[in-house]
Amino acid sequence: MKTLSISHFLCILLLACSYTAHADLSQTIKQVKPSVVAVGTAYPPKAVPRGKKPSTYWGTGFAIGAGNEIVTNYHVISSHEVDIAKNEKMVVFVGQGERAKAYPAVVHKVDLEHDLAILRIEGKVKPLTLANASLIDEGKEVAFTGYPLGMVLGLYPVTNKGIISAVTPVVMPAFSSKSLTAAQIKRLRSPLNVYQLDTSAYPGNSGSPLYDPETGAVIGVLNSVYVKGTKESVLENPSGISYAIPVRHVHNLR
């Protein structure tokens, strides 16, 4: 009987671990996807005004609690107008592609300081579990699932995987007070630490759940606008760096 050398044994062990990790993430994505929704607006099916789109997309959200609460970024819902006079409603889209269903939504709670909002919907979605409120260490592997570029790419959730590359303040003191904006001064008074990620996110990813690839527990909320607007204000062109608001602020909002 031929015996395996130590090097061969180690290679087999590494391949097995790699396959297991890949399989775990695949299963976690299947677990998470039903809870991830698109946030936007929709007109009644037979009452779409001429020249208007039946539905629009703003960003991403995810279900928590009893399944009728949706977490997203505040800027996702505050930077758009709803044509109430013509029966347009804010909705969340559940499902993917043309089979996605629109559930009417209302704003339940907001946290302006941390750019978070919780919506209430008429219906229920499979909720995600929120991790504990402790900050996650740098180097931790993470994943996020959302709808980058929304209607441009269609309502098909996309998953990215990376690591937390830094736990960093949302705004750094400037070399000169003259270069500070009013928003930066306000945030310096109450520093907020956020997760810096080594993977790219797009505006449509705002509100996506950042989660543990093994368990699916949410550890943060992707933010593609609010953080960049402060932390990268000195850059002429925004970087490809992504950020997330720690989940403890979701706990506090509930």
C-alpha positions in Angstrom: 0.0 0.0 0.0 1.4 3.4 -1.1 1.7 5.9 1.7 1.2 9.6 1.2 4.1 12.0 1.8 3.6 14.9 4.3 3.6 17.4 1.4 0.9 15.4 -0.5 -1.2 15.1 2.7 -0.9 18.9 3.3 -2.0 19.6 -0.3 -5.0 17.5 0.1 -5.9 19.1 3.4 -5.6 22.6 1.9 -7.8 21.7 -1.1 -10.4 20.2 1.2 -10.4 23.4 3.4 -10.7 25.6 0.3 -13.6 23.6 -1.1 -15.3 23.6 2.3 -15.0 27.4 2.6 -16.3 27.9 -1.0 -19.2 25.5 -0.3 -20.0 27.4 3.0 -20.2 30.7 1.2 -22.4 29.2 -1.5 -24.8 28.0 1.1 -24.7 31.3 3.0 -25.6 33.2 -0.2 -28.6 31.0 -0.7 -29.6 31.7 2.9 -29.1 35.5 2.6 -30.5 36.3 -0.9 -34.2 35.9 0.0 -33.8 38.6 2.7 -32.1 41.2 0.5 -34.6 43.6 -1.2 -34.4 46.5 -3.6 -35.8 49.9 -2.4 -37.5 52.2 -4.9 -40.9 53.3 -6.1 -43.7 51.9 -8.3 -47.0 53.1 -9.9 -50.1 51.0 -9.8 -49.9 48.5 -12.7 -52.7 50.1 -14.8 -52.1 53.7 -13.8 -48.6 54.5 -15.0 -48.5 58.2 -16.2 -47.4 58.8 -19.7 -43.6 59.3 -20.0 -43.0 57.7 -16.6 -41.3 54.4 -15.8 -43.6 51.8 -14.0 -40.9 51.5 -11.3 -37.6 53.0 -10.2 -34.8 51.7 -8.1 -32.9 53.6 -5.4 -30.8 51.2 -3.4 -30.7 48.0 -1.4 -32.1 46.9 1.9 -32.6 43.8 4.0 -35.2 42.3 6.3 -34.8 42.0 10.1 -37.0 41.4 13.1 -40.4 39.8 12.2 -39.7 40.2 8.5 -41.7 43.4 8.0 -38.8 45.7 8.9 -36.3 46.7 6.2 -32.9 48.3 7.0 -31.4 50.6 4.4 -29.3 53.8 4.3 -31.2 57.1 5.0 -29.7 58.7 1.9 -31.3 56.0 -0.2 -34.8 57.2 0.7 -34.1 60.9 1.3 -32.5 61.8 -2.0 -35.6 61.0 -4.1 -39.1 62.3 -4.4 -42.3 60.2 -4.6 -45.0 61.4 -7.0 -47.8 61.0 -4.4 -50.3 63.1 -6.6 -50.1 60.4 -9.2 -50.3 57.4 -6.8 -46.6 56.6 -7.0 -45.5 54.7 -3.8 -42.3 53.9 -2.1 -41.9 50.1 -2.3 -39.4 47.3 -1.7 -39.0 44.7 -4.4 -38.8 41.2 -3.1 -37.5 38.4 -5.4 -35.5 38.8 -8.6 -36.0 39.6 -12.2 -39.5 40.0 -13.6 -40.9 37.9 -10.8 -40.0 40.4 -8.2 -43.0 41.6 -6.1 -43.4 45.2 -4.9 -44.5 45.7 -1.3 -45.6 49.2 -0.2 -43.3 50.7 2.4 -43.3 53.6 4.9 -40.5 55.1 6.9 -40.5 53.7 10.4 -37.3 55.0 12.0 -34.3 57.1 10.9 -30.8 57.8 12.3 -29.5 60.8 10.4 -26.1 60.7 12.2 -25.3 57.2 11.0 -27.2 57.4 7.7 -29.6 54.5 8.6 -33.4 54.0 8.2 -35.9 51.3 9.0 -38.9 50.9 6.7 -42.1 49.0 7.5 -43.7 47.0 4.7 -47.1 45.4 4.1 -45.9 41.8 4.0 -43.1 39.7 5.4 -39.7 38.8 4.1 -37.3 36.2 5.6 -35.3 38.2 8.2 -31.5 38.1 8.7 -29.9 37.8 12.1 -28.0 40.8 13.4 -24.6 39.9 14.9 -23.7 41.3 18.3 -22.8 44.9 18.7 -19.0 44.5 19.1 -16.7 46.0 16.4 -15.2 43.4 14.1 -11.4 43.1 13.9 -9.4 44.0 10.8 -8.7 41.0 8.6 -12.1 39.4 9.1 -13.5 37.9 5.9 -16.9 39.4 5.0 -19.4 39.3 2.1 -22.2 41.6 1.0 -25.1 41.0 -1.3 -27.0 43.8 -3.1 -28.2 45.4 -6.3 -25.3 47.4 -7.9 -26.6 49.8 -10.5 -30.1 48.6 -9.9 -32.4 48.7 -12.9 -29.4 49.0 -15.3 -28.3 45.5 -14.5 -31.7 44.2 -13.5 -33.0 43.1 -10.2 -30.5 40.2 -9.7 -28.6 40.3 -6.4 -24.8 40.3 -6.7 -22.4 39.1 -4.0 -18.9 40.3 -3.3 -16.4 38.9 -0.8 -13.4 40.6 0.8 -12.0 41.5 4.2 -12.3 44.4 6.6 -9.1 46.2 5.8 -9.4 48.9 8.5 -11.7 50.2 11.2 -11.4 53.9 10.5 -13.0 57.2 11.5 -15.5 58.5 9.0 -13.7 61.8 8.9 -10.1 62.7 9.6 -9.0 66.1 11.0 -7.7 68.4 8.3 -4.3 70.1 8.4 -6.1 73.4 8.4 -9.5 74.3 9.8 -10.1 76.4 6.7 -10.4 73.2 4.6 -13.0 71.6 6.8 -16.6 71.6 5.6 -19.6 72.1 7.9 -20.4 68.4 7.6 -16.9 67.4 8.6 -16.8 69.7 11.6 -20.1 68.2 12.8 -18.9 64.7 12.5 -15.6 65.4 14.1 -17.5 66.3 17.3 -18.9 62.8 17.5 -16.4 60.5 15.7 -17.9 57.5 13.9 -15.8 54.4 13.2 -16.7 52.5 10.0 -15.5 49.4 8.3 -13.2 50.0 5.3 -13.4 47.1 2.8 -11.0 45.9 0.2 -13.7 45.3 -2.4 -15.6 47.8 -4.6 -19.3 48.7 -4.2 -21.5 50.8 -6.4 -24.2 53.4 -5.5 -26.9 50.7 -5.8 -25.1 48.7 -3.1 -26.0 51.3 -0.5 -28.0 49.5 2.2 -26.7 46.0 1.4 -26.0 43.7 4.4 -22.4 43.1 5.2 -22.3 39.7 6.8 -20.2 36.8 8.0 -19.6 34.4 5.1 -20.0 31.4 7.4 -23.1 32.3 9.4 -24.9 35.0 7.4 -25.1 37.2 10.5 -25.2 40.9 9.6 -22.2 42.9 10.9 -22.7 46.1 9.0 -24.6 48.1 6.4 -22.9 49.0 3.1 -22.6 52.8 2.5 -21.5 54.1 -0.9 -22.3 57.8 -0.6 -22.5 59.2 2.9 -19.0 58.0 4.0 -17.2 58.8 0.8 -18.6 62.3 0.8 -16.8 63.1 4.0 -13.8 60.8 4.2 -12.7 61.2 0.5 -13.7 64.9 0.0 -10.0 65.7 -0.7 -10.0 63.4 -3.7 -10.9 64.7 -7.2 -12.3 61.3 -8.1 -13.8 58.9 -5.6 -11.7 55.8 -4.9 -12.8 52.2 -5.3 -12.7 51.7 -1.5 -16.0 50.6 0.1 -17.3 51.3 3.6 -19.9 49.9 5.9 -21.7 51.2 9.0 -21.2 48.8 12.0 -24.3 46.9 13.0 -24.4 48.2 16.5 -26.0 51.4 15.1 -28.8 49.2 13.7 -29.3 47.7 17.2 -29.5 51.2 18.7 -32.0 52.3 16.1 -34.4 49.4 16.9 
